[in-house]
Amino acid sequence: MKSYEQLISLDDYKDSKQKAKEIYDQYHVQKLENLPDVPVGDSILFGAYEQDNDTSDGKEKIEWIILKKEKDRAFLLSEEEAEECLPTSQEKQAEPTEYALAQGVSAVERTTDFDYGYCSWWLRSPGFLQKNANYVSESGVTSFYGAAVDKLDFGVRPAMWINITAS
């Protein structure tokens, strides 16, 4: 990618940074028509959302982990789906984005090396009490009792099924 490096070095050329971004995106963003070839467990970049809490640089690409290949819909994972698709505690741990932190999501302070920097995130399964919903804790453990649904410092990890056979 020598030409890519040259293009970046042209700081005085007004379009060089935008062109460099376009070249980067062309080589690093998988197209949805290639989705059938992406194995379960790998990830793709699809869509964009503010993540680094710096709105001046635009929205960042969203990384999606391929958990299953089924029908198309968007949702939060259930407790059963979280256990099936993310079987280990480490796979369930979620690092909040800078934007999520700025919106009130809390991350664990350094208590152990295991859970540093991770946040709790909601599941769609109900908790033990009627006003509760289940969640995954900072350490990647699914809560049995859940937490009150008005708890605002948990994150979300949206999931979606995409129909890979539709044309």
Secondary structure as GFF3:
##gff-version 3
##sequence-region A 1 167
A	DSSP	alpha_helix	2	9	.	.	.	ID=ss1
A	DSSP	alpha_helix	16	28	.	.	.	ID=ss2
A	DSSP	three_ten_helix	32	37	.	.	.	ID=ss3
A	DSSP	beta_strand	43	49	.	.	.	ID=ss4
A	DSSP	three_ten_helix	55	57	.	.	.	ID=ss5
A	DSSP	beta_strand	60	65	.	.	.	ID=ss6
A	DSSP	beta_strand	73	75	.	.	.	ID=ss7
A	DSSP	alpha_helix	79	85	.	.	.	ID=ss8
A	DSSP	alpha_helix	89	92	.	.	.	ID=ss9
A	DSSP	alpha_helix	98	102	.	.	.	ID=ss10
A	DSSP	beta_strand	121	126	.	.	.	ID=ss11
A	DSSP	beta_strand	132	136	.	.	.	ID=ss12
A	DSSP	beta_strand	147	148	.	.	.	ID=ss13
A	DSSP	beta_strand	159	161	.	.	.	ID=ss14
###
